Amino acid sequence: MQSRPTPPFNSSPEGRSSESSGRTVPSDTAGPTLPNPPRPSPAMPSSTSVYALRELVSRLQREQYKIQDLLGSLGFALRSLNNLSQFLELIPMIASRVTDAYGGALVMFQPDGQLRLEQVHCAGSDDCQNVRLALEMATRQTTVSLNAASETATLTHAMLSLDQQAGRYLGADFQIFGTAIIVQNVERGRLYVFSNEGDYTWSETRQKLVRLVADQTAVAIENNELTHELRHKERIDRELELGAEIQAQLLPHECPTIEGIDLAARCKTANKVGGDYYDFIPTTYEQLRQPNAPASGQKPWSFAVGDVMGKGVPAGLMMTMLRGMLRAEVLNRHSPGQLLQHLNWVMRTDLESSNRFVTLFCAQYDPRTQMLAYGNAAHNPPLLWRAATGQITRLDADGMLLGLDMDTHYQENQVQLQPGDTVIYYTDGFTEAANSGGKRFDEDNLIESSCWACRNLSSAEEILDYLFNMLQRFVGADREAEDDTTLVVMRVTAPAEFRQLSTGVLS
């Protein structure tokens, strides 16, 4: 009998041949057992074997190109799709195709600990509905607490339970492989790939491909969350910018013209919206309508410097509320002590519920007499530099924080100012500013710097610039103060008698 040629090499997909699976596959044709054909000599391989080898190499190359194209498409989708749901629709399909499996499924964890079957893909439509129902039943049987994600044993047990339920409901006809989708070291879902072919095996290469697709999925989820966080931050930044603009509108645009005194003021917020507050408030409605008219500068004006505990939007909102009530009290002709008393009563409920408190120094200056009346609600006492002595004293009065105690009494004091005298109002952000070594600027440094500036500089603006420059030098040229810093400089420039004679206003 003439020997038969050697049959072609099995060109089934990876893991499906009897050699790779380790399983004996019965022959598809029935008939008598034929004797083994003689092996061709190594030096002269048969043309059929060479053809079969070439076909195998060509097929493996086609499989490799297919996998590369599928993974390349997945990478392109990751870069291009802005919708996470659209990207997740591709995951089960890509995972099943790169592994030549029947289908795939994506299960995601929900914040409430429930599991949701996100996407299912099947190569055929006959059993797809049954597969979906089976996986939905598996997810309903498992609950995962993301709060317990750090507890490895708890999470591992839950994932094993999910894998077992998925295999159970799919049935013995399916071989299933699942891998984790891990985002920032927390498992956020499972990617399953399954096949119902009897000779299908999960080779190491196939498992690596499924894990690669799962990793791409994790990147897409993290990118989506980072994008949402960025948009949220941008929205907050826009709101803060709007709040900063509104707050800037509430602070004085310029210092008023008041006869006999030179004024300068500046407020630097640590955040876009701050809790520091200063104001120059006219005491009559005529001044309010024409604040820079000559007659307005001859009438009393109220000064206020305050600080809401805290920084940012909450402090800014509280400061805005304070400003409105303070101006109403001043226009009702209340003295500084009475004004603080009324503010404390009115703001008590609001401040108590917000767990915030306000310090406020309030003064009223009369240009005709150069008398400064003032009250203090636990604010940093302003510094008064006397030109006659070259010494600094503190302007203080008894009184608690606004909103702390309904029965607090606010003392009111007066001081007679003379030409050359300078009053420096400030907030604690100035004295508590720290350098890189943690040392604070403190009140002693402010007093020393103020003495030199008041003695050697002629205008309020020069004194203001000098003090801010000293603070910046102390903190460091490349650093910013951590708290809001506010400074108001008020210098008496002319004697009261001179103004009375020149304007015809009698005291």
C-alpha positions as CSV (number, residue, x, y, z in Angstrom):
1,M,0.0,0.0,0.0
2,Q,1.3,3.5,-0.9
3,S,1.8,5.8,2.1
4,R,-0.6,8.8,2.5
5,P,0.8,12.3,2.7
6,T,1.1,14.0,6.1
7,P,-2.1,15.9,7.0
8,P,-1.9,19.7,7.4
9,F,-1.0,21.2,10.9
10,N,-4.0,22.1,13.1
11,S,-4.5,25.8,12.5
12,S,-7.1,26.4,15.3
13,P,-6.8,29.5,17.5
14,E,-4.3,29.6,20.3
15,G,-5.4,27.3,23.2
16,R,-7.8,25.3,21.0
17,S,-5.4,22.7,19.6
18,S,-5.0,19.4,21.5
19,E,-1.3,20.2,22.1
20,S,-1.9,23.6,23.8
21,S,-4.9,22.5,25.8
22,G,-3.5,19.2,27.0
23,R,-6.8,17.5,26.1
24,T,-7.3,14.6,23.7
25,V,-9.6,15.7,20.9
26,P,-11.5,12.9,19.1
27,S,-11.3,12.7,15.3
28,D,-14.2,14.2,13.4
29,T,-14.4,11.3,10.8
30,A,-15.1,7.6,11.6
31,G,-13.2,4.8,9.8
32,P,-10.5,2.2,10.2
33,T,-7.2,3.2,11.8
34,L,-4.6,3.9,9.2
35,P,-0.9,3.2,9.7
36,N,1.3,6.2,10.5
37,P,2.8,7.6,7.3
38,P,6.6,7.6,7.1
39,R,8.3,10.7,8.3
40,P,10.0,12.8,5.7
41,S,13.8,13.1,6.0
42,P,14.8,16.3,8.0
43,A,17.0,17.2,5.0
44,M,14.0,17.0,2.6
45,P,10.8,18.1,4.3
46,S,7.6,17.3,2.4
47,S,6.0,20.1,0.5
48,T,2.8,19.6,2.5
49,S,4.5,20.1,5.8
50,V,6.2,23.3,4.6
51,Y,2.8,24.6,3.3
52,A,1.2,23.8,6.6
53,L,4.0,25.6,8.5
54,R,3.7,28.7,6.3
55,E,-0.1,28.7,6.8
56,L,0.4,28.5,10.6
57,V,2.9,31.4,10.6
58,S,0.6,33.5,8.3
59,R,-2.3,32.8,10.6
60,L,-0.4,33.7,13.7
61,Q,0.6,37.0,12.0
62,R,-3.0,37.7,11.1
63,E,-4.0,37.1,14.7
64,Q,-1.3,39.3,16.0
65,Y,-2.3,42.1,13.6
66,K,-5.9,41.7,14.6
67,I,-5.0,42.0,18.3
68,Q,-2.8,45.1,17.6
69,D,-5.6,46.7,15.6
70,L,-8.1,46.1,18.4
71,L,-5.9,47.4,21.1
72,G,-4.9,50.3,18.9
73,S,-8.6,51.1,18.4
74,L,-9.1,50.9,22.2
75,G,-6.2,53.3,22.8
76,F,-7.6,55.7,20.2
77,A,-11.0,55.6,21.8
78,L,-9.4,56.3,25.2
79,R,-7.8,59.4,23.8
80,S,-10.8,60.6,21.7
81,L,-14.0,59.8,23.6
82,N,-15.1,62.3,26.1
83,N,-18.1,60.2,27.2
84,L,-17.2,57.4,29.6
85,S,-20.3,55.5,28.9
86,Q,-19.4,55.3,25.2
87,F,-16.0,54.0,26.0
88,L,-17.3,51.4,28.4
89,E,-19.5,50.0,25.7
90,L,-16.4,48.9,23.8
91,I,-14.7,47.1,26.6
92,P,-16.5,43.7,26.6
93,M,-16.4,43.5,22.8
94,I,-12.7,44.3,22.6
95,A,-11.8,41.9,25.5
96,S,-13.7,39.0,23.9
97,R,-12.3,39.6,20.4
98,V,-8.7,39.8,21.4
99,T,-9.1,36.5,23.2
100,D,-11.3,34.8,20.6
101,A,-14.0,34.3,23.3
102,Y,-17.7,34.1,22.9
103,G,-18.4,37.3,24.9
104,G,-17.5,39.6,27.7
105,A,-19.2,41.6,30.5
106,L,-18.3,44.7,32.6
107,V,-19.5,44.9,36.2
108,M,-19.0,48.2,38.1
109,F,-19.2,49.0,41.8
110,Q,-21.7,51.6,42.9
111,P,-21.1,54.1,45.8
112,D,-23.9,52.4,47.7
113,G,-22.1,49.1,47.6
114,Q,-24.4,47.6,44.9
115,L,-23.0,46.1,41.7
116,R,-24.3,47.0,38.3
117,L,-23.9,45.1,35.1
118,E,-22.6,47.9,32.9
119,Q,-22.2,46.2,29.5
120,V,-22.5,42.8,28.0
121,H,-21.3,41.6,24.5
122,C,-21.9,38.3,22.9
123,A,-20.6,37.0,19.5
124,G,-24.1,35.4,18.8
125,S,-27.5,36.7,19.7
126,D,-29.0,33.3,20.5
127,D,-27.8,33.0,24.1
128,C,-27.0,36.6,24.8
129,Q,-30.2,37.3,26.7
130,N,-29.7,34.3,28.9
131,V,-26.1,35.4,29.5
132,R,-27.3,38.9,30.5
133,L,-30.0,37.5,32.9
134,A,-27.4,35.1,34.5
135,L,-24.9,37.9,35.1
136,E,-27.6,40.2,36.5
137,M,-28.6,37.6,39.0
138,A,-24.9,37.1,40.0
139,T,-24.5,40.8,40.6
140,R,-27.7,41.0,42.7
141,Q,-26.3,38.2,44.9
142,T,-23.2,40.2,45.8
143,T,-22.8,43.5,47.8
144,V,-19.5,45.3,48.1
145,S,-18.8,48.2,50.5
146,L,-16.3,50.5,48.9
147,N,-15.6,51.9,52.4
148,A,-14.1,48.5,53.2
149,A,-11.9,48.5,50.1
150,S,-8.8,49.0,52.3
151,E,-9.6,45.7,54.0
152,T,-8.0,43.3,51.6
153,A,-9.6,40.2,53.1
154,T,-13.1,41.6,53.0
155,L,-12.8,42.8,49.4
156,T,-11.1,39.6,48.2
157,H,-13.9,37.5,49.8
158,A,-16.6,39.7,48.0
159,M,-14.8,39.3,44.7
160,L,-14.5,35.5,45.0
161,S,-18.2,35.4,45.8
162,L,-19.0,37.5,42.7
163,D,-16.8,35.2,40.5
164,Q,-18.4,32.1,41.9
165,Q,-21.9,33.5,41.4
166,A,-21.1,34.5,37.8
167,G,-19.8,31.0,37.0
168,R,-22.7,29.4,38.7
169,Y,-25.4,31.3,36.9
170,L,-23.6,31.0,33.5
171,G,-23.5,27.2,33.9
172,A,-21.0,24.5,33.3
173,D,-21.1,25.1,29.5
174,F,-19.2,28.3,29.9
175,Q,-15.6,28.9,30.9
176,I,-15.2,32.3,32.5
177,F,-12.2,34.5,33.4
178,G,-12.5,37.7,35.5
179,T,-10.0,40.4,36.4
180,A,-10.1,43.5,38.6
181,I,-10.5,47.1,37.4
182,I,-8.3,49.0,39.8
183,V,-8.4,52.8,40.1
184,Q,-6.0,54.5,42.5
185,N,-5.4,51.2,44.4
186,V,-9.2,50.6,44.8
187,E,-11.0,47.9,42.9
188,R,-13.9,49.6,41.1
189,G,-15.2,46.7,39.0
190,R,-14.7,43.4,37.2
191,L,-14.1,42.6,33.6
192,Y,-15.3,39.1,32.6
193,V,-14.7,37.2,29.4
194,F,-16.3,33.8,28.8
195,S,-16.5,31.1,26.1
196,N,-18.8,28.1,25.6
197,E,-16.4,26.1,23.3
198,G,-15.4,22.9,24.9
199,D,-11.7,23.0,24.0
200,Y,-11.3,26.7,25.0
201,T,-8.6,27.3,27.6
202,W,-7.4,30.4,29.4
203,S,-3.8,30.6,28.4
204,E,-1.4,33.1,30.0
205,T,-1.4,35.2,26.9
206,R,-5.2,35.5,26.9
207,Q,-5.3,36.4,30.6
208,K,-2.7,39.1,30.0
209,L,-4.8,40.6,27.2
210,V,-7.9,40.7,29.4
211,R,-5.9,42.4,32.1
212,L,-4.5,44.9,29.6
213,V,-8.1,45.9,28.5
214,A,-9.0,46.1,32.2
215,D,-6.1,48.5,32.9
216,Q,-7.2,50.7,29.9
217,T,-10.7,50.7,31.4
218,A,-9.3,51.9,34.8
219,V,-7.4,54.7,33.0
220,A,-10.6,55.9,31.4
221,I,-12.5,55.9,34.7
222,E,-9.7,57.8,36.4
223,N,-9.4,60.3,33.6
224,N,-13.2,60.8,33.7
225,E,-13.1,61.5,37.4
226,L,-10.1,63.8,37.1
227,T,-12.0,65.7,34.4
228,H,-15.0,66.1,36.6
229,E,-12.8,67.3,39.5
230,L,-11.1,69.8,37.2
231,R,-14.4,71.1,35.9
232,H,-15.7,71.4,39.5
233,K,-12.5,73.2,40.5
234,E,-12.8,75.6,37.5
235,R,-16.5,76.3,38.4
236,I,-15.4,77.0,42.0
237,D,-12.6,79.3,40.8
238,R,-15.0,81.2,38.6
239,E,-17.4,81.6,41.6
240,L,-14.5,82.7,43.8
241,E,-13.4,85.3,41.2
242,L,-16.9,86.6,41.0
243,G,-17.0,86.7,44.9
244,A,-13.7,88.5,44.9
245,E,-15.0,91.1,42.4
246,I,-18.1,91.7,44.5
247,Q,-16.0,92.0,47.7
248,A,-13.6,94.4,45.9
249,Q,-16.6,96.5,45.0
250,L,-17.7,96.6,48.7
251,L,-14.3,97.8,50.0
252,P,-13.6,101.5,49.4
253,H,-12.3,102.3,46.0
254,E,-10.5,105.3,47.3
255,C,-10.0,107.1,50.6
256,P,-12.5,110.0,51.2
257,T,-11.3,113.6,51.3
258,I,-11.5,114.7,55.0
259,E,-10.2,118.1,56.0
260,G,-7.0,118.1,58.0
261,I,-6.1,114.4,57.6
262,D,-4.2,112.3,55.1
263,L,-5.5,108.7,54.5
264,A,-4.1,105.6,52.9
265,A,-5.5,102.0,53.1
266,R,-4.8,98.6,51.6
267,C,-6.2,95.1,52.0
268,K,-4.4,92.0,50.7
269,T,-6.4,88.7,50.9
270,A,-4.7,85.4,51.3
271,N,-7.4,83.8,49.2
272,K,-9.5,85.3,46.4
273,V,-12.2,86.1,48.9
274,G,-11.2,87.2,52.4
275,G,-12.6,88.0,55.8
276,D,-10.8,91.3,56.5
277,Y,-12.8,94.5,56.3
278,Y,-12.2,98.2,56.5
279,D,-14.5,101.1,55.7
280,F,-14.9,104.9,55.7
281,I,-18.5,105.6,56.5
282,P,-20.2,109.0,56.1
283,T,-22.4,109.9,59.1
284,T,-25.1,111.7,57.1
285,Y,-27.0,110.9,53.9
286,E,-25.7,114.2,52.4
287,Q,-22.2,112.8,52.7
288,L,-23.3,109.5,51.3
289,R,-24.6,111.2,48.2
290,Q,-21.6,113.4,47.7
291,P,-18.7,111.8,49.7
292,N,-16.0,114.1,48.1
293,A,-17.8,117.4,48.3
294,P,-16.0,120.0,50.5
295,A,-18.9,120.1,53.0
296,S,-18.6,116.3,53.4
297,G,-15.0,116.6,54.5
298,Q,-15.9,119.0,57.3
299,K,-18.4,116.6,58.9
300,P,-17.7,113.6,61.1
301,W,-16.7,110.3,59.5
302,S,-16.7,106.8,60.9
303,F,-13.8,104.4,60.4
304,A,-14.0,100.6,60.8
305,V,-11.5,97.8,60.7
306,G,-12.7,94.2,61.3
307,D,-11.8,90.6,60.8
308,V,-14.1,87.6,60.4
309,M,-12.5,84.5,61.9
310,G,-11.5,82.3,59.0
311,K,-10.8,82.8,55.3
312,G,-12.5,82.2,52.0
313,V,-16.1,82.5,50.9
314,P,-17.8,81.9,54.4
315,A,-15.7,84.7,55.9
316,G,-16.4,87.0,52.9
317,L,-20.1,86.5,53.1
318,M,-20.1,87.3,56.8
319,M,-18.0,90.4,56.1
320,T,-20.6,91.5,53.5
321,M,-23.4,91.1,56.0
322,L,-21.4,93.1,58.6
323,R,-20.8,95.9,56.2
324,G,-24.4,96.5,55.5
325,M,-25.5,96.5,59.1
326,L,-22.6,98.7,60.2
327,R,-23.4,101.4,57.6
328,A,-27.0,101.4,58.7
329,E,-26.0,101.9,62.3
330,V,-23.7,104.7,61.5
331,L,-26.3,106.6,59.4
332,N,-28.7,106.3,62.3
333,R,-26.2,108.5,64.3
334,H,-25.2,105.9,66.8
335,S,-21.8,106.4,68.7
336,P,-19.1,103.7,68.4
337,G,-20.0,102.1,71.7
338,Q,-23.7,102.0,70.9
339,L,-23.0,100.8,67.4
340,L,-21.0,97.8,68.6
341,Q,-23.7,97.0,71.2
342,H,-26.4,96.9,68.5
343,L,-24.3,94.8,66.1
344,N,-23.6,92.3,68.8
345,W,-27.4,91.9,69.5
346,V,-28.3,91.7,65.8
347,M,-25.5,89.3,64.7
348,R,-25.7,87.0,67.7
349,T,-27.9,84.4,66.2
350,D,-26.2,84.3,62.8
351,L,-22.7,84.2,64.2
352,E,-23.6,81.5,66.7
353,S,-25.1,79.2,64.1
354,S,-22.1,79.7,61.8
355,N,-19.5,79.0,64.5
356,R,-17.8,82.2,63.5
357,F,-17.0,85.4,65.4
358,V,-16.0,88.9,64.4
359,T,-13.5,91.4,65.8
360,L,-14.2,95.0,65.0
361,F,-12.7,98.4,65.9
362,C,-15.0,101.3,65.2
363,A,-14.2,105.0,65.5
364,Q,-15.7,108.3,64.7
365,Y,-13.6,111.3,63.8
366,D,-14.7,114.9,63.9
367,P,-12.6,117.2,61.7
368,R,-13.8,120.3,63.5
369,T,-12.4,119.2,66.9
370,Q,-9.9,116.5,65.8
371,M,-11.5,114.3,68.4
372,L,-11.5,110.6,67.8
373,A,-14.1,108.5,69.6
374,Y,-13.8,104.7,69.5
375,G,-15.0,101.4,70.7
376,N,-13.4,97.9,70.3
377,A,-14.9,94.5,69.9
378,A,-11.7,92.5,70.8
379,H,-9.9,93.7,67.7
380,N,-6.2,94.5,67.5
381,P,-5.9,98.0,69.1
382,P,-4.7,100.6,66.6
383,L,-1.4,102.3,67.2
384,L,-1.3,106.1,67.9
385,W,2.1,107.7,67.1
386,R,2.4,111.1,68.9
387,A,4.4,113.6,66.9
388,A,5.2,115.6,70.0
389,T,6.8,112.7,71.9
390,G,7.7,110.3,69.1
391,Q,6.0,107.5,71.1
392,I,3.3,105.0,70.3
393,T,0.3,104.1,72.4
394,R,-2.5,101.6,71.8
395,L,-6.1,102.8,71.3
396,D,-8.1,100.1,73.2
397,A,-11.5,99.8,74.9
398,D,-13.2,96.9,76.7
399,G,-15.5,94.7,74.7
400,M,-15.9,91.0,73.6
401,L,-16.0,89.5,70.2
402,L,-19.2,90.2,68.2
403,G,-21.7,87.3,68.5
404,L,-20.1,85.8,71.6
405,D,-22.2,87.1,74.5
406,M,-25.5,88.9,74.2
407,D,-24.9,90.8,77.5
408,T,-21.5,92.2,76.6
409,H,-21.0,95.9,77.3
410,Y,-18.8,97.9,74.9
411,Q,-16.8,100.7,76.4
412,E,-16.3,104.0,74.4
413,N,-13.2,106.1,74.7
414,Q,-12.0,109.4,73.2
415,V,-8.6,110.8,72.3
416,Q,-7.6,114.3,71.2
417,L,-5.4,114.3,68.1
418,Q,-2.8,116.9,67.2
419,P,-1.1,117.8,63.9
420,G,1.4,115.2,62.9
421,D,-0.2,112.5,65.0
422,T,-0.7,109.2,63.1
423,V,-3.1,106.4,63.7
424,I,-2.4,103.0,62.2
425,Y,-5.3,100.5,62.1
426,Y,-4.4,96.9,61.2
427,T,-5.7,93.3,61.3
428,D,-4.0,90.3,62.9
429,G,-2.9,89.0,59.6
430,F,-0.2,91.6,59.7
431,T,1.3,90.8,63.1
432,E,0.8,87.0,62.7
433,A,2.5,86.7,59.4
434,A,5.4,84.2,59.7
435,N,8.7,83.8,57.8
436,S,10.1,80.5,56.5
437,G,11.5,79.7,60.0
438,G,8.1,80.0,61.6
439,K,8.8,83.3,63.4
440,R,6.0,85.8,63.5
441,F,6.2,89.5,62.6
442,D,4.4,90.3,65.9
443,E,3.3,93.6,67.3
444,D,6.7,94.7,68.5
445,N,8.1,94.7,64.9
446,L,5.1,96.6,63.7
447,I,5.5,99.2,66.5
448,E,9.2,99.6,65.7
449,S,8.6,99.9,62.0
450,S,5.7,102.3,62.5
451,C,7.9,104.6,64.7
452,W,10.6,104.9,62.1
453,A,8.0,105.4,59.3
454,C,6.0,108.1,61.1
455,R,9.2,109.9,62.1
456,N,10.9,109.9,58.7
457,L,8.1,109.7,56.1
458,S,5.7,112.6,55.3
459,S,2.6,111.0,53.8
460,A,0.2,108.3,54.8
461,E,0.8,106.5,51.5
462,E,4.5,106.4,52.1
463,I,4.0,105.0,55.6
464,L,1.6,102.4,54.2
465,D,4.1,101.3,51.5
466,Y,7.0,101.1,53.9
467,L,5.1,98.9,56.4
468,F,3.9,96.5,53.7
469,N,7.5,96.3,52.3
470,M,8.8,95.5,55.7
471,L,6.3,92.8,56.1
472,Q,7.2,91.3,52.7
473,R,10.9,91.4,53.5
474,F,10.2,89.6,56.8
475,V,8.0,86.9,55.2
476,G,10.3,86.4,52.2
477,A,10.3,87.8,48.7
478,D,9.1,84.5,47.3
479,R,6.4,83.8,49.9
480,E,2.9,85.2,50.6
481,A,1.3,85.8,54.0
482,E,-1.1,83.0,55.0
483,D,-3.8,85.3,56.3
484,D,-5.5,88.5,55.0
485,T,-3.5,91.6,55.8
486,T,-5.2,95.0,56.1
487,L,-3.6,98.4,57.0
488,V,-5.2,101.8,57.3
489,V,-3.0,104.9,58.0
490,M,-4.5,108.2,59.2
491,R,-2.3,111.2,59.7
492,V,-3.4,114.6,61.0
493,T,-1.9,117.3,58.7
494,A,-3.3,120.7,60.0
495,P,-4.5,122.2,63.2
496,A,-8.1,122.6,63.9
497,E,-7.8,126.4,64.4
498,F,-6.4,126.9,60.9
499,R,-9.3,125.0,59.3
500,Q,-11.9,126.9,61.3
501,L,-10.5,130.3,60.1
502,S,-10.1,129.2,56.5
503,T,-13.5,127.6,56.1
504,G,-15.6,129.7,58.5
505,V,-16.7,126.7,60.4
506,L,-16.8,127.2,64.2
507,S,-16.3,124.4,66.7
